[in-house]
Amino acid sequence: MDEELLAELDQYGSTLERTRTYLIEKAVVSYFDTLDEIVADMRIDEVKSGRTSVMSLEEVAQKLELIDV
């Protein structure tokens, strides 16, 4: 990891009385939330553009033969 980034982590860690590991873990979890939003937006765009389609719960159940038609 870049020395400047480590120094910044150490500064925040000292101020917040937290370890580097704790701060990195929180940052990664937060970034995963951002990635989830990006993926969701991509999937919405795929549906809107017609590149993919959606099925109702009833259609899925029928396809899986969970209910009678």
C-alpha positions in Angstrom: 0.0 0.0 0.0 1.2 3.5 -0.8 3.0 5.2 2.2 0.9 8.3 2.0 -2.3 6.3 2.2 -0.9 4.4 5.2 0.0 7.7 6.9 -3.5 9.0 6.2 -5.0 5.8 7.6 -2.8 6.2 10.7 -3.9 9.8 11.2 -7.6 8.9 11.0 -6.9 5.8 13.2 -5.3 7.9 15.8 -8.0 10.5 15.8 -10.8 7.9 15.9 -8.9 5.5 18.1 -9.4 2.8 15.5 -6.9 0.4 13.8 -5.9 0.4 10.1 -7.7 -2.9 9.7 -11.0 -1.5 11.1 -10.8 1.6 8.8 -10.0 -0.5 5.8 -12.8 -2.9 6.5 -15.3 -0.1 6.9 -14.1 1.5 3.6 -14.4 -1.8 1.7 -17.9 -2.5 3.1 -18.9 1.0 2.1 -17.4 0.6 -1.4 -19.4 -2.7 -1.8 -22.6 -0.7 -1.2 -21.5 1.6 -4.0 -20.8 -1.3 -6.3 -24.2 -2.8 -5.5 -25.8 0.5 -6.7 -23.8 0.5 -9.9 -24.7 -3.1 -10.7 -28.4 -2.4 -9.9 -28.3 0.7 -12.3 -26.8 -1.5 -15.0 -29.5 -4.1 -14.6 -32.2 -1.5 -14.8 -30.7 -0.1 -17.9 -30.6 -3.6 -19.5 -34.3 -4.1 -18.8 -35.2 -0.6 -20.1 -33.2 -1.2 -23.3 -34.8 -4.6 -23.9 -31.5 -6.5 -23.6 -33.0 -8.5 -20.8 -36.5 -9.2 -19.6 -38.2 -9.7 -16.3 -40.7 -12.4 -15.2 -43.5 -12.1 -12.6 -43.4 -14.3 -9.5 -46.3 -16.2 -11.0 -44.4 -16.9 -14.3 -41.4 -18.1 -12.3 -43.5 -20.4 -10.2 -45.2 -21.8 -13.4 -41.8 -22.3 -15.1 -40.6 -24.2 -12.0 -43.8 -26.2 -11.9 -44.6 -24.9 -8.4 -48.2 -24.0 -9.3 -50.8 -25.3 -11.7 -51.8 -23.1 -14.6 
